[in-house]
Amino acid sequence: MRSLLRIRSADFGIDLGTANTLIYERQRGLLVNEPSIVVVNTRTKRTEAVGAEARGMLGRTPFNIDAVYPLKNGVIADLDLASEMLKYFLRKVAKGVSIFGSRIVICVPSETTQVERRAVKQAALTLRAREVFLVEEPIAAALGADLPVSEARGSMIVDIGGGTTEIAVLSLCGFVCKGSVRVGGYHMDEAIIHYIRRKYNLLIGQSTAEKVKMEIGSADKLPKSIRADVKGKDLVQQVPKVLSVESLEIQEALSRTVSSIVRSIKTVLERTPPELCGDIAESGIAVTGGGALLRGFDRRIEREVGIPIRIVEDPLLSVVRGTAKLLNEESLLKRVCLRGV
């Protein structure tokens, strides 16, 4: 009986991202930061691994084992696997706490449909939470970036995630203008894969492409060229091969994806009222998400848009930091949460 009394209900903030899932618990802080990947045995339909363990299996599984991303382009593509993944992560962190009766705040992309939002909410409700609140990602990211979203002042946030880039101008806890382009970190990885295959007849995996992007990738020309080794399969000889590529090549590979994000930022600014444009010109644009870590992205945006750019500290954590603030400020949570879902 005493052990049962010690179990308390907990409040969770969840950034359910295409690339990574982050879970915050109000009293213990950030508890989960793992890839949103599930490995499934296609013969038995059994889940073999989730998260970081599943990530280590990418590109290394036999024919009867599939690595699945339950989320694509920022929305749930497989409700059953997304629910199972959430259960796994929450079970992992629910030591001495109860998910039953808890409050859960989940962030969703701003342009998801009602059907997609219901799918996200249903995944959480299967965990028997007391209340589930859905909040649009740009608002959570802006709160996590310490932007004054509650004030009558224009604030602009650009959140470059794994599957989508969310852009929004906020004032008085609401959207004035917003845009979403289904381009993000995974599309950058795919662009590198296609470039290496087209130029060198070398087939590389997604993990290798991501590694190259992080090591020498850039959105703008670097002061000094750097190189990295790329390991893959020679498509002519059908044998393993290692070659060296330079940063300028990877910049060229990423050019189209980066340009698409910059164009979307310009489009949102074009629709922004002049008074708010003045506020943004003064305070600048905050950039968050994993894509914000790409070298030279801030210089590229600033040069093409003409507005100061600030890369938020720990940009990967901006959205989940925003959920933490919402869990601690119930009145603010009720102002910004999605209704009618």
Residue pairs with C-beta under 8 A, 6 or more apart in sequence:
6 96
7 96
7 97
7 98
8 96
8 97
8 98
9 97
9 98
9 100
9 101
9 102
9 130
10 25
10 26
10 27
10 94
10 97
10 98
10 99
10 102
11 25
11 26
11 102
11 103
11 104
11 105
11 327
12 23
12 24
12 25
12 26
12 90
12 99
12 102
12 103
12 104
12 105
13 23
13 24
13 25
13 26
13 104
13 105
13 320
13 322
13 323
13 324
13 326
13 327
14 21
14 22
14 23
14 24
14 86
14 104
14 105
14 106
14 107
14 124
14 320
14 323
15 21
15 22
15 23
15 107
15 137
15 140
15 319
15 320
15 323
16 36
16 71
16 76
16 82
16 86
16 106
16 107
16 108
16 120
17 36
17 71
17 74
17 161
17 162
17 163
17 319
18 36
18 69
18 71
18 72
18 73
18 74
18 161
18 162
18 163
18 164
18 184
18 186
19 35
19 36
19 161
19 162
19 163
19 184
19 185
19 186
19 290
20 33
20 34
20 35
20 36
20 162
20 290
20 316
21 32
21 33
21 34
21 35
21 36
21 51
21 85
21 86
21 89
22 30
22 32
22 33
22 316
22 317
22 319
22 320
23 30
23 31
23 32
23 89
23 90
23 93
23 320
24 30
24 31
24 320
24 321
24 323
24 324
24 327
25 31
25 93
25 97
26 324
26 327
26 328
28 93
29 324
30 317
30 320
31 92
31 93
32 51
32 89
32 92
32 93
33 316
33 317
34 50
34 51
34 52
34 55
34 89
35 51
35 52
35 54
35 55
36 51
36 69
36 70
36 71
36 85
36 162
37 50
37 51
37 54
37 55
37 58
37 67
37 68
37 69
38 47
38 49
38 50
38 54
38 67
38 68
38 69
38 70
38 81
38 84
38 85
39 47
39 48
39 49
39 50
39 53
39 54
39 57
39 61
39 65
39 66
39 67
39 68
40 46
40 47
40 48
40 65
40 66
40 68
40 81
41 47
41 48
41 64
41 65
42 64
42 65
42 66
43 64
47 81
47 84
47 88
48 54
48 57
48 65
49 57
50 84
50 85
50 88
50 89
51 85
51 88
51 89
54 67
55 207
57 65
57 67
58 67
58 205
58 206
58 207
59 205
59 206
59 207
61 67
68 78
68 81
69 77
70 76
70 77
70 78
70 81
70 82
70 85
71 77
71 82
71 163
72 163
73 163
73 164
73 182
74 108
74 109
74 112
74 137
74 161
74 162
74 163
74 164
74 180
74 182
74 184
75 108
75 109
75 112
75 116
75 119
75 120
76 82
76 116
76 119
76 120
76 123
79 119
79 122
79 123
82 119
82 120
82 123
83 122
83 123
83 126
83 127
86 123
86 124
86 127
87 126
87 127
90 99
90 127
99 127
99 128
99 129
100 128
100 129
100 130
101 128
101 129
101 130
102 129
102 130
103 129
103 130
103 131
103 132
103 133
103 327
104 124
104 127
104 129
104 131
104 132
104 133
105 133
105 135
105 323
105 326
105 327
105 333
105 337
106 120
106 121
106 124
106 132
106 133
106 134
106 135
107 134
107 135
107 136
107 137
107 140
107 319
107 322
107 323
108 116
108 117
108 120
108 134
108 135
108 136
108 137
108 338
109 136
109 137
109 164
109 166
109 180
110 136
110 137
110 138
110 166
110 168
110 175
110 178
110 180
111 178
111 180
112 120
114 340
114 341
117 134
117 338
117 341
118 341
120 134
121 132
121 134
121 341
124 132
125 132
133 326
133 333
133 337
133 338
134 337
134 338
134 341
135 322
135 323
135 326
135 333
135 336
135 337
135 338
136 166
136 175
136 336
136 338
137 159
137 161
137 166
137 319
138 157
138 159
138 166
138 167
138 168
138 170
138 175
138 178
139 149
139 168
139 170
139 173
139 322
139 336
140 318
140 319
140 320
140 322
140 323
140 326
141 157
141 159
141 166
141 288
141 289
141 318
141 319
141 322
142 149
142 155
142 157
142 168
142 170
142 286
142 322
143 149
143 321
143 322
143 325
143 326
144 288
144 312
144 317
144 318
144 319
144 320
144 321
144 322
144 324
144 325
145 157
145 286
145 288
145 312
145 318
147 155
147 157
147 170
147 286
148 155
149 155
149 170
149 171
149 173
150 172
150 173
150 332
151 171
151 172
152 171
152 172
153 171
153 276
153 279
153 283
154 169
154 170
154 171
154 176
154 272
154 275
154 276
154 277
154 278
154 279
154 280
154 283
155 169
155 170
155 171
155 279
155 280
155 283
155 286
156 167
156 168
156 169
156 170
156 268
156 269
156 272
156 280
156 284
156 285
156 286
157 166
157 167
157 168
157 170
157 285
157 286
157 287
157 288
158 165
158 166
158 167
158 261
158 265
158 285
158 286
158 287
158 288
158 289
158 292
158 301
159 165
159 166
159 167
159 287
159 288
159 289
159 318
159 319
160 184
160 185
160 261
160 287
160 288
160 289
160 290
160 291
160 292
160 297
161 184
161 185
161 289
161 290
161 291
162 184
162 185
162 186
162 290
163 182
163 184
163 185
163 186
163 187
164 180
164 181
164 182
164 183
164 184
165 180
165 181
165 183
165 184
165 261
165 264
165 289
165 291
166 178
166 179
166 180
167 178
167 179
167 180
167 181
167 264
167 265
167 268
168 175
168 177
168 178
168 179
168 268
169 175
169 176
169 177
169 178
169 268
169 269
169 272
169 276
169 280
170 176
171 276
173 332
173 335
173 336
176 272
176 273
176 276
177 268
177 271
177 272
178 268
179 264
179 267
179 268
181 260
181 261
181 264
183 257
183 260
183 261
183 264
184 289
184 290
184 291
185 210
185 213
185 289
185 290
185 291
186 206
187 257
188 213
188 217
188 254
188 257
188 291
188 294
189 206
189 209
189 210
189 213
190 206
190 209
191 253
191 254
191 256
191 257
192 204
192 209
192 212
192 213
192 217
192 250
192 253
192 254
193 203
193 204
193 205
193 206
193 209
194 253
195 249
195 250
195 252
195 253
196 202
196 203
196 204
196 209
196 230
196 232
196 245
196 253
197 203
197 204
197 235
199 249
200 243
201 234
201 235
201 236
202 230
202 232
202 233
202 234
202 235
202 241
202 243
203 232
203 233
203 235
204 212
204 230
204 231
204 232
204 233
205 232
208 230
208 231
208 232
211 228
212 228
212 230
212 245
212 250
213 250
213 254
213 294
214 293
215 226
215 228
216 226
216 227
216 228
216 245
216 246
216 247
216 250
217 247
217 250
217 251
217 254
217 294
217 295
218 247
218 250
218 251
218 254
218 294
218 295
218 296
219 251
219 254
219 258
219 294
219 295
219 296
219 297
219 299
219 300
220 251
220 295
220 296
220 297
220 299
220 300
220 303
221 248
221 251
221 296
222 247
222 248
222 251
222 295
222 296
225 246
225 247
225 248
226 246
226 247
227 244
227 245
227 246
227 247
228 244
228 245
229 242
229 243
229 244
230 242
230 243
230 244
230 245
231 240
231 241
231 242
232 240
232 241
233 239
233 240
233 241
234 240
234 241
254 294
258 294
258 297
258 300
261 291
262 300
262 301
262 304
262 305
265 285
265 301
265 305
266 304
266 305
269 277
269 280
269 305
269 307
272 280
280 307
281 307
284 307
284 308
284 309
284 310
285 301
285 305
285 307
285 308
285 309
285 310
286 310
286 312
287 297
287 298
287 301
287 309
287 310
287 311
287 312
287 315
288 312
288 315
288 318
288 319
289 315
289 316
289 318
289 319
290 315
290 316
291 297
292 298
292 311
292 312
292 315
293 311
293 315
293 316
297 311
298 309
298 310
298 311
299 309
301 309
302 308
302 309
312 318
314 321
325 332
326 332
326 333
326 336
327 333
